[in-house]
Amino acid sequence: MMINNFRLQNFRNYKDETVQFMPGTNIFVGNNGQGKTNVLEGIYYLLTGKSYRVQREQELLRWEQNEFHLYGDFLLAHHKVFLESHYRDKKKMVKVNQVPCQRLSDFVGTINVIFFSPDDLVMIKGGPSERRRFLDLHIAQMHPGHVSILNAYNKVIQQKNALLKSYVAKSLKYSQLQLWNEQIIELGKKIISNRLDLTKRLQEAANQIYPNLTSQKETMQTNYIALGKKDANEAISQFPQLLNDKLEQEMERQMVLIGPHRDDLQILLDDKPARLYASQGQQRSIVLSLKLAELELIRQEKQEYPLLLLDDVLSELDRFRRDYLIKFIESSRIQTLITMTSAETHLESGALYYVEKGHIRRNL
């Protein structure tokens, strides 16, 4: 998978800028605040329909503008794909080869992308929602239908929460809650199964990567904790009973207390919670191995690597991990877009671009 050209209009600090990419490594150099990260964010948004930095599209608009437009020419398995993303008057529209898409699942996964920045350490240090998000974003790229399942599930949870907070008589509320639970079970089982499958495959791929980052000195393990249970398959089979057991407590606290919206991805370092015991360097090794495992899983399924976006990552890695990542990129011939503040890249080759005040100039 490759990106050939990318155009940003009124996106972040870009008025109207077009950049042509080269195969292999593309390096964006410039001082902080010039727009390097905005290029990567724009590409990520075009491919996934979401920003990895903010929740609201309003924050992506150039100052005093009410619309932005993104365009990208891509090469996928030797055929061209043209993507457009438009945001105007608080409405989004996406096109694939000039055909409008009605749903997010109509275009997510068309071109796959892996994004890696120092902020991804929140996957280790943050709460369960960060780890669920990591799993769901990857599943959505490979199986876009996962997005529809998640949306449907979240709507059911909202409806059940509203019912729990309502003043409906307890007997009537009880019967209505049973109906919502049936939908939670149906949709929740699919979500748990998808996340469990990905967790197992990530672990298998990471087993080939993590030991090389740590000289075989330590082990890393991931487990999907579903409905509070380490055995996710057992959790699925017991889901109806677990929901029923929580019903009285949910009515008392007026909130949904069990379901995949509260699950977690457990990450262990030498059988101890990495969130509590891993050093900063160990956390970087874990995240790096999981990101590279993602690359491998997409290659296995799509027969080619996705785009790789690295936002100021090399400066955060020590020499050993940096050299390992560079060797992996160069040997795999993954098209990679890298941002950094210094042109001293340690890379053997790559197209170099200078970014200043929302303008991009290639160094020829």
C-alpha positions as CSV (number, residue, x, y, z in Angstrom):
1,M,0.0,0.0,0.0
2,M,1.3,3.4,-1.0
3,I,0.3,7.0,-0.9
4,N,1.4,9.0,-4.0
5,N,-0.2,12.4,-3.5
6,F,-1.9,14.2,-0.7
7,R,-3.7,17.5,-0.7
8,L,-4.9,19.5,2.4
9,Q,-7.2,22.5,2.2
10,N,-8.0,24.5,5.3
11,F,-6.9,21.6,7.5
12,R,-5.1,22.7,10.7
13,N,-2.5,25.3,9.7
14,Y,-2.6,24.4,5.9
15,K,-4.4,26.7,3.5
16,D,-3.9,24.6,0.4
17,E,-0.9,22.4,0.1
18,T,-0.1,19.3,-2.0
19,V,2.8,16.9,-1.3
20,Q,4.0,14.1,-3.6
21,F,5.4,11.1,-1.8
22,M,8.1,8.6,-2.7
23,P,8.2,4.9,-2.2
24,G,10.1,3.9,0.9
25,T,10.8,6.4,3.6
26,N,9.6,10.0,3.6
27,I,11.0,12.3,6.3
28,F,9.4,15.6,7.4
29,V,11.7,17.9,9.2
30,G,10.9,21.2,10.9
31,N,10.7,23.0,14.2
32,N,7.8,22.4,16.5
33,G,4.5,24.0,15.6
34,Q,5.2,24.2,11.8
35,G,2.7,21.5,10.6
36,K,4.7,18.2,10.4
37,T,2.3,16.2,12.6
38,N,-0.7,17.8,10.8
39,V,0.3,16.1,7.6
40,L,0.2,12.7,9.3
41,E,-3.0,13.5,11.1
42,G,-4.6,14.5,7.8
43,I,-3.7,11.2,6.2
44,Y,-4.9,9.2,9.2
45,Y,-8.2,11.1,9.2
46,L,-8.7,10.5,5.5
47,L,-8.2,6.7,6.0
48,T,-10.0,6.1,9.2
49,G,-12.5,9.0,9.5
50,K,-11.1,9.9,12.9
51,S,-8.3,12.0,14.3
52,Y,-6.0,10.4,16.8
53,R,-5.5,13.8,18.6
54,V,-9.0,15.3,19.0
55,Q,-12.6,14.2,19.1
56,R,-14.3,17.1,17.2
57,E,-13.8,18.0,13.6
58,Q,-14.2,21.7,14.5
59,E,-10.7,21.5,16.1
60,L,-9.2,20.4,12.7
61,L,-10.4,23.6,10.9
62,R,-7.9,26.2,9.9
63,W,-8.4,29.4,11.8
64,E,-11.7,31.2,10.9
65,Q,-12.7,28.6,8.3
66,N,-15.9,26.4,8.4
67,E,-14.8,23.7,6.0
68,F,-11.8,21.5,5.2
69,H,-11.0,19.1,2.4
70,L,-8.5,16.2,2.1
71,Y,-7.6,14.3,-1.1
72,G,-5.3,11.3,-1.5
73,D,-4.1,9.2,-4.4
74,F,-3.2,5.7,-3.2
75,L,-1.8,2.5,-4.8
76,L,-3.4,-0.8,-3.5
77,A,-2.3,-4.1,-5.0
78,H,-1.3,-2.5,-8.2
79,H,-4.5,-0.5,-8.7
80,K,-5.2,3.1,-7.9
81,V,-7.6,4.4,-5.3
82,F,-8.7,8.0,-4.9
83,L,-10.0,9.1,-1.5
84,E,-11.7,12.4,-0.5
85,S,-12.9,13.6,2.9
86,H,-14.9,16.8,3.2
87,Y,-16.1,18.6,6.3
88,R,-18.5,21.5,5.7
89,D,-21.1,23.2,7.9
90,K,-20.5,20.5,10.6
91,K,-21.2,17.7,8.2
92,K,-18.8,15.0,6.9
93,M,-18.7,13.4,3.5
94,V,-16.3,10.8,2.2
95,K,-15.8,9.5,-1.3
96,V,-13.9,6.5,-2.7
97,N,-13.1,6.9,-6.4
98,Q,-15.6,9.8,-6.5
99,V,-18.5,7.6,-5.1
100,P,-20.0,8.9,-1.8
101,C,-19.9,6.6,1.2
102,Q,-23.0,6.4,3.4
103,R,-21.3,4.8,6.4
104,L,-17.9,4.8,8.1
105,S,-17.6,1.0,7.3
106,D,-17.9,1.8,3.6
107,F,-14.4,3.2,3.4
108,V,-12.5,2.3,6.6
109,G,-10.0,-0.5,5.7
110,T,-9.8,0.5,2.0
111,I,-6.2,1.6,2.7
112,N,-4.7,0.4,6.0
113,V,-2.5,2.5,8.2
114,I,-0.6,2.1,11.4
115,F,0.2,5.2,13.5
116,F,2.9,5.4,16.2
117,S,3.8,8.3,18.4
118,P,5.2,8.8,21.9
119,D,1.7,9.4,23.1
120,D,0.9,5.7,22.5
121,L,2.5,4.9,25.8
122,V,-0.9,5.7,27.2
123,M,-1.8,2.3,26.0
124,I,0.3,1.0,28.9
125,K,-0.1,3.7,31.5
126,G,-3.7,4.7,30.7
127,G,-7.0,3.2,31.6
128,P,-8.9,0.2,30.0
129,S,-10.6,2.5,27.4
130,E,-7.2,3.3,25.8
131,R,-6.5,-0.4,25.3
132,R,-10.0,-1.2,24.1
133,R,-9.6,1.6,21.6
134,F,-6.3,0.1,20.4
135,L,-8.0,-3.2,19.7
136,D,-11.1,-1.7,18.1
137,L,-9.2,0.5,15.7
138,H,-7.2,-2.4,14.4
139,I,-10.3,-4.7,14.1
140,A,-12.2,-2.0,12.2
141,Q,-9.5,-1.6,9.6
142,M,-9.5,-5.4,8.9
143,H,-13.2,-6.0,9.4
144,P,-15.2,-2.7,8.9
145,G,-18.4,-4.4,10.1
146,H,-17.0,-4.2,13.6
147,V,-17.7,-0.4,13.5
148,S,-21.4,-1.1,13.0
149,I,-21.5,-3.6,15.8
150,L,-19.8,-1.2,18.2
151,N,-22.2,1.6,17.3
152,A,-25.2,-0.6,17.8
153,Y,-23.9,-1.9,21.1
154,N,-23.2,1.6,22.4
155,K,-26.7,2.8,21.5
156,V,-28.2,-0.2,23.4
157,I,-26.0,0.7,26.4
158,Q,-27.2,4.3,26.2
159,Q,-30.8,3.1,26.1
160,K,-30.4,0.8,29.0
161,N,-28.6,3.5,31.1
162,A,-31.5,5.8,30.4
163,L,-34.0,3.2,31.5
164,L,-32.1,2.5,34.7
165,K,-32.2,6.3,35.5
166,S,-35.9,6.6,34.7
167,Y,-38.8,6.6,37.1
168,V,-40.5,3.6,35.6
169,A,-42.1,1.2,38.1
170,K,-39.6,-1.5,39.2
171,S,-41.7,-4.4,37.9
172,L,-42.0,-2.8,34.4
173,K,-38.4,-1.7,34.4
174,Y,-37.3,-5.2,35.2
175,S,-39.0,-6.7,32.1
176,Q,-37.7,-3.9,29.8
177,L,-34.2,-4.4,31.1
178,Q,-34.4,-8.0,30.1
179,L,-35.1,-7.0,26.5
180,W,-32.1,-4.7,26.4
181,N,-29.9,-7.4,27.9
182,E,-30.8,-9.8,25.1
183,Q,-29.4,-7.2,22.6
184,I,-26.4,-6.6,24.8
185,I,-25.6,-10.3,24.8
186,E,-26.1,-10.7,21.0
187,L,-23.9,-7.7,20.1
188,G,-21.5,-8.1,23.1
189,K,-20.6,-11.7,22.2
190,K,-19.5,-10.5,18.7
191,I,-17.3,-7.7,20.2
192,I,-15.7,-10.0,22.7
193,S,-15.0,-12.7,20.1
194,N,-13.4,-10.1,17.7
195,R,-11.2,-8.6,20.4
196,L,-10.2,-12.1,21.7
197,D,-9.2,-13.2,18.3
198,L,-7.1,-10.1,17.7
199,T,-5.4,-10.4,21.1
200,K,-4.3,-14.0,20.4
201,R,-3.0,-13.1,16.9
202,L,-1.1,-10.0,18.3
203,Q,0.5,-12.2,21.0
204,E,1.7,-14.7,18.4
205,A,3.2,-12.0,16.2
206,A,4.7,-10.1,19.2
207,N,6.3,-13.3,20.4
208,Q,8.6,-13.1,17.3
209,I,9.4,-9.4,17.9
210,Y,9.6,-8.6,21.6
211,P,12.4,-11.0,22.5
212,N,14.6,-9.2,19.9
213,L,14.0,-5.9,21.5
214,T,15.0,-7.1,24.9
215,S,17.8,-9.6,24.2
216,Q,15.6,-12.4,25.5
217,K,15.8,-10.9,29.0
218,E,12.1,-10.6,29.7
219,T,8.7,-11.8,28.5
220,M,5.6,-9.9,27.5
221,Q,2.1,-11.3,27.5
222,T,-1.4,-10.0,26.5
223,N,-4.7,-11.3,27.8
224,Y,-8.2,-10.1,27.0
225,I,-10.2,-9.7,30.2
226,A,-13.9,-10.1,29.3
227,L,-16.6,-9.4,31.8
228,G,-14.0,-9.6,34.5
229,K,-12.8,-13.1,33.6
230,K,-9.4,-14.1,32.3
231,D,-11.1,-16.9,30.2
232,A,-13.0,-14.9,27.6
233,N,-14.6,-18.0,26.1
234,E,-16.0,-18.8,29.6
235,A,-17.2,-15.2,29.9
236,I,-19.1,-15.5,26.7
237,S,-20.9,-18.7,27.8
238,Q,-21.8,-17.2,31.1
239,F,-22.8,-13.7,29.8
240,P,-26.5,-14.1,30.3
241,Q,-26.1,-15.3,33.9
242,L,-23.5,-12.6,34.7
243,L,-25.9,-9.9,33.4
244,N,-28.8,-11.3,35.4
245,D,-26.6,-11.4,38.6
246,K,-25.8,-7.7,38.2
247,L,-29.3,-6.6,37.5
248,E,-30.3,-5.6,41.1
249,Q,-27.0,-3.8,41.6
250,E,-27.4,-2.0,38.2
251,M,-30.9,-0.8,39.2
252,E,-29.5,0.4,42.5
253,R,-26.6,2.3,41.0
254,Q,-28.6,3.3,37.8
255,M,-25.8,2.3,35.4
256,V,-24.7,-0.6,33.3
257,L,-22.0,-2.4,35.2
258,I,-21.0,-5.3,33.0
259,G,-20.3,-5.7,29.2
260,P,-17.5,-5.4,26.7
261,H,-17.6,-1.6,27.2
262,R,-15.9,-2.2,30.5
263,D,-13.4,-5.0,29.4
264,D,-9.6,-4.6,29.4
265,L,-6.5,-5.8,27.6
266,Q,-4.2,-7.0,30.2
267,I,-0.5,-6.5,29.4
268,L,2.0,-8.3,31.5
269,L,5.8,-8.0,31.8
270,D,7.3,-11.1,33.4
271,D,3.8,-12.0,34.7
272,K,3.4,-8.6,36.4
273,P,1.1,-5.7,35.3
274,A,3.2,-3.6,32.9
275,R,1.2,-0.5,33.9
276,L,2.6,-0.8,37.4
277,Y,6.0,-2.4,37.0
278,A,7.4,-1.6,33.5
279,S,10.0,1.2,33.2
280,Q,9.7,3.9,30.5
281,G,12.0,1.9,28.2
282,Q,10.1,-1.3,28.8
283,Q,6.9,0.4,28.0
284,R,8.3,1.6,24.7
285,S,9.5,-1.9,23.9
286,I,6.0,-3.3,24.5
287,V,4.2,-0.6,22.4
288,L,6.8,-0.9,19.6
289,S,6.4,-4.7,19.5
290,L,2.6,-4.4,19.4
291,K,2.7,-1.8,16.6
292,L,5.1,-4.0,14.6
293,A,2.8,-7.0,15.3
294,E,-0.1,-5.0,13.8
295,L,2.0,-4.4,10.7
296,E,2.6,-8.1,10.3
297,L,-1.1,-9.1,10.9
298,I,-2.2,-6.7,8.1
299,R,0.5,-8.0,5.8
300,Q,-0.7,-11.6,6.4
301,E,-4.3,-10.7,5.7
302,K,-3.8,-8.2,2.8
303,Q,-0.6,-9.6,1.3
304,E,1.1,-6.2,1.6
305,Y,2.1,-3.8,4.4
306,P,0.0,-0.8,5.4
307,L,1.2,2.7,5.5
308,L,3.3,3.4,8.6
309,L,3.1,6.9,10.2
310,L,5.8,7.7,12.8
311,D,5.3,11.0,14.6
312,D,8.6,12.0,16.4
313,V,9.2,8.4,17.4
314,L,12.9,8.0,16.6
315,S,14.0,10.7,19.1
316,E,12.1,8.9,21.9
317,L,13.7,5.5,21.3
318,D,17.2,4.5,22.6
319,R,19.8,3.6,20.0
320,F,19.1,-0.2,20.1
321,R,15.3,0.1,19.7
322,R,15.7,2.9,17.1
323,D,18.1,0.8,15.0
324,Y,15.8,-2.2,15.3
325,L,12.8,-0.2,14.0
326,I,14.9,1.4,11.1
327,K,16.2,-2.0,10.1
328,F,12.6,-3.4,10.1
329,I,11.3,-0.6,8.0
330,E,14.1,-0.7,5.4
331,S,14.2,-4.5,5.1
332,S,10.4,-4.7,4.8
333,R,10.2,-1.8,2.3
334,I,7.2,-0.3,4.0
335,Q,6.3,3.1,2.9
336,T,6.9,5.1,6.0
337,L,6.2,8.8,6.8
338,I,8.4,10.1,9.7
339,T,8.3,13.5,11.4
340,M,11.4,14.8,13.3
341,T,13.0,18.1,14.3
342,S,16.4,17.2,13.1
343,A,17.6,16.0,9.6
344,E,20.0,13.6,11.3
345,T,17.8,10.6,10.7
346,H,20.2,7.6,11.0
347,L,18.3,6.3,7.9
348,E,20.3,5.0,4.9
349,S,17.9,6.7,2.4
350,G,14.7,8.6,2.2
351,A,13.0,11.6,0.6
352,L,13.4,14.7,2.8
353,Y,10.8,17.4,3.2
354,Y,11.1,20.7,5.1
355,V,8.0,22.0,6.8
356,E,7.7,25.7,7.8
357,K,4.5,27.6,8.7
358,G,2.2,25.3,6.8
359,H,4.3,25.0,3.7
360,I,6.1,21.8,2.5
361,R,9.3,21.9,0.4
362,R,11.0,18.8,-0.8
363,N,14.8,18.7,-0.6
364,L,16.0,17.6,-4.1
